[in-house]
Structure formats: C-alpha cells, structure tokens
Amino acid sequence: MSMVDPSIDKLAEMVDSKYTLVIMAAKRARELTKPGVNLKEREVSTALKEIARGEITYEKDRG
C-alpha cells in the first residue's frame, strides 16, 4: 500500500512518462501559489490530486 495518495503508479498510468507528470504537477502548483488561492494542503499535493481526478490534462506538441 502506498503512503502517497494518489499513488505515483496510478498517476504514471495517466500520462506518457513520469517526466510529463512532474511538469504537469509543477506548472499547476506554480499556478496555485498566486495570491488569492486558499488551499488546505500543499500546492503539489493539490495538483497531483487534480491530475488523478482528470481535472488537469495535457496535449503533446507535435511540432
């Protein structure tokens, strides 16, 4: 059982690589640090949970 919720393995299945996952979480966490955003937990935790719920997605640039 993973101590991290959501588990990294579950999150990794939702993207094409762990690198993509890290970039997605970092970008969203950075957005959550802006003034006026009130959170009950850390920004990265919130970002990972949003990714797990499918609220944050990505599209690869094929250019």
C-alpha positions as CSV (number, residue, x, y, z in Angstrom):
1,M,0.0,0.0,0.0
2,S,1.3,3.4,-1.0
3,M,1.7,6.2,1.6
4,V,1.1,8.8,-1.1
5,D,-2.4,9.5,-2.2
6,P,-2.8,9.4,-5.1
7,S,-0.2,6.8,-5.8
8,I,2.6,7.6,-8.2
9,D,2.0,4.4,-10.0
10,K,-1.7,5.3,-10.7
11,L,-0.6,8.8,-11.8
12,A,2.1,7.4,-14.1
13,E,-0.5,5.3,-15.9
14,M,-2.4,8.5,-16.8
15,V,0.5,10.1,-18.7
16,D,3.1,9.1,-21.2
17,S,6.0,9.4,-18.8
18,K,6.9,10.4,-15.3
19,Y,8.7,13.5,-16.7
20,T,5.3,14.7,-18.1
21,L,3.7,14.1,-14.7
22,V,6.4,16.1,-13.0
23,I,6.0,19.0,-15.4
24,M,2.2,19.0,-15.2
25,A,2.3,19.0,-11.4
26,A,4.9,21.7,-11.2
27,K,3.1,24.0,-13.6
28,R,-0.2,23.6,-11.7
29,A,1.5,24.0,-8.3
30,R,3.0,27.2,-9.6
31,E,-0.5,28.5,-10.6
32,L,-1.8,27.6,-7.1
33,T,0.8,29.9,-5.4
34,K,-0.7,33.0,-6.8
35,P,-2.3,35.5,-4.3
36,G,-6.0,34.8,-3.6
37,V,-5.7,31.0,-3.8
38,N,-6.5,29.4,-0.4
39,L,-5.6,25.8,0.0
40,K,-6.0,23.3,2.8
41,E,-2.9,21.4,1.8
42,R,0.4,22.0,-0.1
43,E,0.3,23.1,-3.7
44,V,1.9,20.0,-5.1
45,S,-0.5,17.7,-3.3
46,T,-3.4,19.6,-4.6
47,A,-2.0,19.5,-8.2
48,L,-1.4,15.7,-8.0
49,K,-5.0,15.1,-6.8
50,E,-6.4,17.3,-9.6
51,I,-4.4,15.2,-12.1
52,A,-5.7,12.0,-10.6
53,R,-9.3,13.3,-10.9
54,G,-8.7,14.1,-14.5
55,E,-9.1,17.8,-14.0
56,I,-5.6,18.6,-15.4
57,T,-4.7,17.1,-18.8
58,Y,-2.0,17.6,-21.3
59,E,-1.5,17.6,-25.0
60,K,1.8,16.8,-26.7
61,D,3.1,19.4,-29.1
62,R,3.8,17.5,-32.3
63,G,5.6,20.5,-33.9
